[in-house]
Amino acid sequence: MSSSSKTSLWDYFAERFPPGQFAPLALMLLMASLVGGRALHLGELVLQFGLTLSWIFQFRLLDDLHDRERDRKMQPHRVLVQTESLGYFRCLAGLATIGNLGATGLLLSWNISFTILVPLNLMLAALYWKGGIQRLVHTQIVLIKYPMFVLMLSGGIPGFSVTTSLVTLLIYFTFAVFELLHDPSLRFGKRGETALFVEAFFLGVMWFLLAGWTAYSHPIATIILTGLAMCACLLLFHLFRPETTNHRPIFLPTILQLTVLTFLT
């Protein structure tokens, strides 16, 4: 690998995979998988945290490679846009994909690797290959990867439960609302505004539904989670304001709810 290629790779990591942003994201997904009482040793948690980061990196790179032509117009400063040869990046994406399939099989189970991760890769590959899909719809489909990460960490299909379904929906709608708030081009027009309203509504529903889910066993926690859900809705109204530029606080209520639920279980 030439020195210029190494520089481009490091520049890409710094630009699109900053640890301060993606380490908390991986922790949130790992925490979501622990809701319901999944018991793990510290060593297993560390390994699964690393695996989650690797999943996030792989799919971020594949998505960036697919969006390169669009970014040439919208984000011309990005490393992939300014890189003449993408050979090393494509090789890295291929190695990451194969490596993640193997690592998932070894650290979780081969059943999870073949029944969830392989279909997820194939679905997104078909989405990238087909093209021509409206970007709003494309983005909503791509975001399915995050609840799938939680499902894999939770034990796959055999570990699927009502609690897991609620948590995965919470994760999906949190990311969906963030993407629509963060990227104004996605909510351009009536269809985008409607999508934002509907997904924000369901995100609020999930906040309150998870609070009510603890009512019988932990009434005090229910009061705390309900208060948190109310504050989260107020935060959501604030983030809807046109002058708001930082939309990452949308993750805070979800992280706090997951923290409380993980502690209870």
N, C-alpha and C positions, 0 to 999 in steps of 0.2 A: 504494500500500500504506500503510495507516494505521500510526501509530507503535506501537500495541498489537500489530499483526500482526508488525511487524518485531521487536518485543521477544520475541514468542512463538517466532519462527523462530530467533532467536539463543539463546534459552533452550533450545530443542530441540537445537540443535547442541551446546551446552555439556553438556547432560544425556546425550544419546544418541550423540554422535559426538566424544568427547574425543580430541584428537590423540595424546596420550600412549598411548592404548590402540589406536587404529586405524592409526596410522602403522606401528608394528611389525608389526601384522597384515598390512598390505599388503606390507611388505618380506618377510615370511615367504612369502607366496603368490608374490611375484615371484622370490624365491630358489628356490622349488620348481620354477618353470618353467625355471630355468637349469641344473638337474641334467640332465646328458646332453650338455652342451657347447654350448648355444645361445649364439652370439656376438652381442653387442650393443655399440653405442657408448654412451658415458655419456649423451648426449642422449636416445637411445632409451629407456634405462633410466629416466630421469627422467620422460619422457612416459608410459611404461607404468606407472610407480608412481602417477602422478596418475590414470590411467585406472582402475587397480585400486581406488584410494580412491573414485572416483566410482561404480564398480560396488557396492562395499560400502555406500556411503551410500544409493544407490537402493533396494537390496533391504532394508536396515535400515528405511528409511522406509515402504516398502510393507508390511513385516511389522508394524511398529508401528501403522499405520493399520488393518490387519486385526485386531490384538489389542486394539484400544482398549476394547471392551466388557468383555473379560476383565480388562484392566488397571484398569478402573474399580473392580473389586472387590479385585484383588490388589495393584495399584500405584497407588492414587488420587492420589499426589503427582506423577505424571508430567505433563509439559507437555501432551501430546496429550489426556490425560484432562481437564485443567482448561481447555483451549481450547474456547470455545463454537462457533466457526466453523472448520471444517477446509478451507474452500475454498482458502486459500493453500497448505496442505500438500498437498492433492490436485493442485493445479496444479504444484507443485514436483515431486511424484512423476512426473507425466506428462512434464514437461519433462526431468527427469533420465533417464527411460526413453528418450525420443526422442533426447536428446543423447548418451546412451551408445551407442545403436545407430549413430549417425553417427560418433562418435569411434572406436568399435571398427572400423568400416569403414575409416576414414582412417588410423588408427595401426597396425592389424593387417592386416585384409583384409575385404572385403565378404563373402567366402565364410564367414569365421568369424562375422561379425555375423549372417548370415542362417541359417547351419546350426547354430549353437550358442546364440548370445545370444537370438535371436528364439524358438526353441523353449523355452529356459529361462524366458523371460518368460511365454510362453503356458502352460507347465506350472504355474508358480506362480500365475498368474492364475486358472486353472481350479481349483487347490487352494483358493485364497481364496474363490472364488465358490461352490464346491460346499458347503463347510462340513460340519459333522457328523462329520468324521473325528476319530478319537481323537487327542488332543493329542500323545501319544508318537509315533504314526505321522506326524502332521503335521510335527513337528519334524525327524524323520529325513529326510523328503522335502525340507524346506526347506534342510537342510544340504548337499544335493547341489550347491548353488550354488558352494561353495568349491572342490571339485575341478574344476568346470566353469570357474571363473576360471583355474585353473592350466592346464587344457587349452587354453583360448583363448590364454593368454600363451605356451604352448609351440608354437604354430603351428597349432592346431586339429586336425582329424582327420588330415590328411596328416602332421602331426608326431607322431602318437601312436606310442608304442613301448613295449616292456616296461618300460623305466625310467620313462617317463611314467605308466604304469599303476600301478606300485609307489608312486610319489610321490603320485599323486592318491588312492590308497587310504590312504596314511599321513595325508594332510591330512584326509580324511573322518573316519577313526576318531579322530583327535586331537580334532576339533571335536565329534564325537558323544559321546565320553566326557566332554569338558568340560561339555557341555550337561546331561548326565545327573547329573554331580556337582554342578554349579552350581545346578540347579533341582530341589530335593527333590520337588516335585509330579510331575515326570516319572517318577521311579522309585518312585512310590507303588504298592504292591501287587506281586504276584509277577511280573507281566509287565514292569514297569519294572525290577525288580531283575535279572531274567533278561537284559533288553536291555543293562543296564550290564555284567553279567558277560561276555556274549558279545562286546560291542564292546571292552571292555578286553582280553579275550583276543586278539582280532584286532589290536588296536593293538600289543600285545606281540609278536605274530607279525611284524608289519610292521617293528618296530624291529630284530628279529633277521634278518629276511629281507633288509633293505637292507644290513645289516652283511655278510651272506654274499655278497651280490651283487658285492662288490668283492674277493672272495677270490683270484681268479686274477690280476687285474691289480695289486692293491694289498694284499698280505698284511698289511703293518704297519697300514694304515688299517683293515683288517678287525678286527684285534685291538683297536684303539682304539674302533671302532664297536660291537663286541661288548661291551666293558667299559661303554660308554655305555648300551647297551641293558639291561644288567644293573642299572646304577644307576637307569635309568628305571623299571624294574619295581619296584624298592624304593620309589622316589618314588610310584609309583602305589598301592602298598599303603598308604603314609602318607596319601595323599589320600582313600583310602576310609574313613578314620577319621571317625566322626560329628562329632567336635569340630573338624575342619578346616573353615574357612570360606573360605579363599582357595584356589581351585582353578586359578588361572592358571598356576602352575608346571608344569602338564601340558604346556604348549606348549614349555617349555625343552628337553627332550630332542629333540623334533622339530626345533626351530630349530638345535640343535647338530649333529644328523645332517645336515640340509640344508646347513649351512655346510661341513662336511667333504666331503660329496659334490659340492657346487658347486666347491670348491677342487680336487678331484681331476679334475674334468672341464673 
